[in-house]
Amino acid sequence: METQKILDIAHVSFLDIIRASIVQLGAAATKGMLIRNAMATAEKIPEVSFDTLDEFVASIDIAGNPVTQVEGKAVHYGKGLFGLPSCPFAPSIGDYKSVYGGLPEDYHKITEDYNKQGPVTGALKVGHGAGVSPFCAVHQPLRGALKDRIRIGGNPISILQLGCKSGSGEKGLAQQWIDETDFTAAEVEKVLDDNMCCYAIKVEA
């Protein structure tokens, strides 16, 4: 007899709670809830310091920084440009689809609302075109909020979400955040050819 996949019921339940929230509260309220929860989680992560950006990059291999700890190992393309090969929500999506056959139709409403300009996503430098699924409203703000838990060379940092790629291969770019870096949209798209997420880390003076 063929061994069947073991489902993580927590994954399935979490995604269905999002679906129910959209129905009961609406997409905007659900998006706000997801972002607030992500930010609250980031506040619980211990602060860390690195002498240089190179030291931060070296810590990726041992999951020695908060960003790697919450999303997995990213690839550094130089000068603070990073690509994340795998979406941390991919297993959750897979488990949900195996039960329900697909994602809820209303999920796109969260993505659309998340990409609108707003004070919270603006402060975190996420969204604004870089959202390709409702899970971006959890993952990107969590990573963005971790900027307050990391110092490099004694200085604060910014984490800018430059682009993301959906499971179907659709790319979403945040031109506003790209313009705040030394990178181009073409460079971001190239990173997304081999990754699901692209972001930049800037050390503030």
N, C-alpha and C positions, 0 to 999 in steps of 0.2 A: 504494500500500500504506500502511495506517495505521501511524503511528509508535507503537511499543510503549514502555511505561514501562521505564526502566532501573532495575533493583533495586540497592539498596545491600546487598551480600552481608554486610557487617559487621553491619547491622541484623538480618538474618535469622539469622545465626550466633549473635549475642548472645542473642536471644530463645530460640533452641533450646538454648543452653547453660543458660539458666535452667530450661527444661523438664527437661533431663536431670538437673540438680542436684536438682530436686524429687523425681524418681524415685529417685535414688541416695542422697541425704542427708536428704531430708524437707523439709517447708516451713519449719520453724523454723530449721534450719541454713542453708537457702538465703537466707531473710530476713536472718539475721545476716551472712552473707557480703556481701550487697548493701549493707547499711548500713555495714559496715566499709570496703568499697571506696569508698563515697561519702564517708565521713569522711576517708579517706586522701587522696582527691582534693582535698578542701577544704583540707587542710593545705598543699598545694602552691601554692595561690593567693596571690599577693602581698598584703600588708596595705595597706589604704587608709584615709585619714581625710577626713572632711568636717566643715566648721564647723557646719553645720545640717542638719536633715532636708530642708529645701527644696533645699539644695545636692546632697544625695544624690538627690532626685527629679529634679533637672535633669540629673544625670549619666546617667539612663536613656536619653535620646535619643541619646547618643553611646556607649552601652555602656561607660560609664566607671566602673562598679562591678562587683564580683565576681558579684553576684546576676544582673544583666542578662547578664553574659558567659556564664553557664552555662545560662540558661533563656529568654532573649529579653526583649523589652520588656514590662514590666507597666504597668498603668494605676493611677495614684494617685487614690484617692477621698477623700483628705483625712485628716489626723490620723494618718497612718501605716498606713492601710488600703489594701491593694493587691489588684488582680485581675490574673490572668495569662490573656490571651485564648486562647492555644494551648498544649496540652501538648507539651513538648519531645520526648516519645516517640511522638507521633502518626505521624511518618514511619516509625519502626521498626515500629509496629503495622501500618501499612498495607502495608509491604513483606512482613511475615510472613504476613499474611492473604492477600496475592496469591499466595503460594506454597502455603500449607497450607489456605487456605479459612477459617481461623478461629484463634483463640487456643487453646492447650492447656486442656483441662478442669481440670487440676490447678492452674492459675494462681490460682484463687480461694482456695486454701489459704494462699498467701503473704499475700494481702490480709487474710484472717481473722486470721492470726497477728500481722500487723503492727499491727492495730488493738487488740490486747490491751495492757493497761497493762504497762509495763516500764521498767526504770531508764534504758536508753539512749534510747528514744523519749521518755521523760519529761524527760530532761536536754536533749534537742534540741527539745522542745515540738512534736512531730510525731505522726502517727498518732492513736491514741485516738479513732477514729471518722472521721478525715479521710482515711483510705486508701480508695480506690475501685478500685485495680488494683495488681498487683504492682510496677508501675513507680513507684508512690508511695514504695515502700521504697528507691528510689534517689534520686529527685528531691527529696523532702521532706527527708531527712537531709542531702543535699548542701547544700541551701539553708540548713537549720537550722545546720549546722556552720560556715557562712560568717560567722556572727555573730562568731566569734573573729578574723576577718580584717578587720573593719570597725569604725571608731570614728567617732562623731558628736559634735562638740563636745568631743572628748577623752575621751568616756565610752564604755563598752561598750554593746552593744545586745542585744536579744533579738529573735528572729524566730519568731513563733508561727503555726503552721499551723492556720487556723480552719476551713477546709472545702475540698472538692474535688468535681468533677463528672466522672462517667465519660462515655465516648463515647456511651452510650445515654441520658444525661441524668440518671442517678441521682446525687443529692447526698448527700455524707457530711460531717457536721459534727463537730468536736471541741469539745464543750461545755465541757470542762475548760479549754481554752486560750481560748475565747471569754470565759469568766468572768474571765480575767486581764487583759482589755482593757476599754475603755469602749464596746465595740460589742455589739450584740445578735445573736442567732441570725437574726432577721429581716433585719438589715442584711447579714449574711454571705450569706444565701440570695439576696438581691437582687443582690449582686455576682456570685454564681454564675449568675444568669440570663444574663449576658453574658460569663462567663469560665469557664475550666476549673479555676482554682485561686484561693483567697483566703487571704491571710496578712496579718499585722500586724507592723510593726517598732516596737519600743519602745526609747527611749533610756533607759538605766539611770542613776540618779543616782549 
